Amino acid sequence: TPFELNRGNLALTWSFMNDVDIGLVQPRQTGKTIGMQCIIDHAMYVAFSYLDIGMFTKDSALVQDNVARLKALRDGLPKWMVSKSTADGERKEGLFYAALHNSYKTFTSANDEVGAYKLGRGCTMAVVHFDEIAFMNYNWIVVPTAVNAMLAASQNARKAGLPSPIIFTTTAGN
């Protein structure tokens, strides 16, 4: 799917680059996912160093789809832009780019309240993306717990001149 600079993706890109939290609800197949993935690809492989990005979503299929899209976007960059090495971490559930020390960590919905609190407390990344938040189990527990857990990482990132927004993307939920 090609990147389309519609109003939603323009707002998403501007907000990320200016360190502004954003919530974006768009209909299916209008490009919000590829828009977010393009921003993360740029952040991980071009623009920033020592940036930890976390992505929470509803299930492992969406995690794997997002990671696969990031790999495809990375592989679409000119070869001279990406310095691949054996230190890079490349799994179905996350990525690490050693040249710039950037990571993309993923998390799926919790199955119960205890798991939701644990999931949120593990969020020590500077950038957090909640994908399909309307469909995540126990999102009312995960979100405030994760946002609280990211405070120290967020402060450190901002001191280093890195963005640290919280991003909510979803199609309309129930």
N, C-alpha and C positions, 0 to 999 in steps of 0.2 A: 504494500500500500504506500503510495507516495505521500510525503508530507504536504499537508494543505494548510496554508496560512489563513485560517478562518478566524473569526473574532475570539473564539475560545482558545485556540492555540496561540494567538497573539497575546492574549491576556496571561495565559499560562507561562509563556516564554518571558514576558516582561516581568511578571511577578517573581519567577525563579531568579532571574539575573539581578533583580533589585532586592532580593531577600525579603519578599513579602509573602506571607502565608496566603494560600488560595484554595477555594473550593470550586470545582468545576463539574457541573452536571450537564452532560451532552447526550443526545440520542446515540444509539448504536450506529456504527459505521460512519461516523463523522470525523474521525481522525484524532480523538483525544488521546488514545493509547499510543499511537505512533508519534504524536506530538510530544508526549512525555518521554518516550524512549529516545527521541532525537535530542532532547535537552540533556538527558542522562548520558547519552553517548558523547555529546560535546563536553560535558562536565568531566567525565571519566578519562577520556582519551585525548583531550585537547586543552581545556581551559584551566583546570585546577590540579593541585597536588595535595596529598594527605587529606582527601575528602572521603568520608564514610557515608554511604547512602543506604538507607533501609527502605524496603518496600514490603508492605503488609497487604495481603489480598485474601480472597475468600477460599481458594483451594490450590492444590499443587499443580493442577493443569494450567492455571493462569500464571503461576510462578514460572513454570517451564516455558510457556509461551513468551513471557516478557524477557526472560534470559536469552532465549533463542533469537528474539528480535534484536536485542542489544548486540549479540554476536554478529548477526547479519549486518547491522549498521556499522559496527566496527570494521568488519571485513570489507565493507564498501568504501571505506576511507582509502586515500592513496597509501600505498605500502610504506612510503617514507614517513608517514605521519605516526604510525604505530610501531613501537619498538617491542615486539613480542619476545618473551624470554621464558625459560623453564620455570622461573619464579612466579609466573602468572598463574593465578588460580582460576580454573575454568571448570565449573560443574553445571549440572542442570538447574541448580538452585542458587547460583550466585557467581560473581566474578571478582577477581582481584587483578589490578593492572600494576605490576611491580615498577615500571618505569616512572610512574607518577605517584605511586603508593596510594591508589584509590581503590575503594572496595564497594561492591554492590551486594548487600545481604538481603535475603528474602525470608518472609515469614508468612505462614498460613493461619487461618482462623483457628481459634481454640475450640475444644469440644465441650468445655465446662467452665464455670466461673473461676476455679482455681487455676486452670490452664490459661485463662484470659489474663489474670493478674501476673502470672509468670511471664507470659508472652510480652506484655507491656513493659515489665521491669527490665527486660533484657535489651531495651532500646537505648543504646548509647551512641547512636549515629548523629551526625550534624544535620543531615537532610533526611526527612521521613516522608514517604509517599504512601498514602493509604489508597489503594486501587480497589475499585468496586466496594467502597466502604458501606454502601447501603445494604450489601449482601453478606457482610462479614458477621459471623457469630460473635456475640458478646462485644460488639463494637463500642457500646456505652462503657465498658470496663477497659478495653484495650487502649482506646484513644487517650483518655486522660492519664492513664498509667504510663503509656509510652511517651507522651509529651513531657510529663514530669521527669522521666528517666533521661530524656535527651537534653535537659537544661545545661548540664556541665559541658557536654560535647558541643552544644550550640554556642555557648559563650566562648569557648576556646576557638571554634571555627571563625566566629565573627572577629575576634582579636587578631586572627591570622589573615583577615581579609577575604574569607570564604563565605559563600552564601549558606544560610541555614533555615530555609523555609520548611513549613509543614504544608504538604500538598494533599488535597482530597480530590480524587477523581471518581466518577461513577456514572452509570446510566441511572435513570430514575428508578427508585426502589418502591417497595410497598408503603 
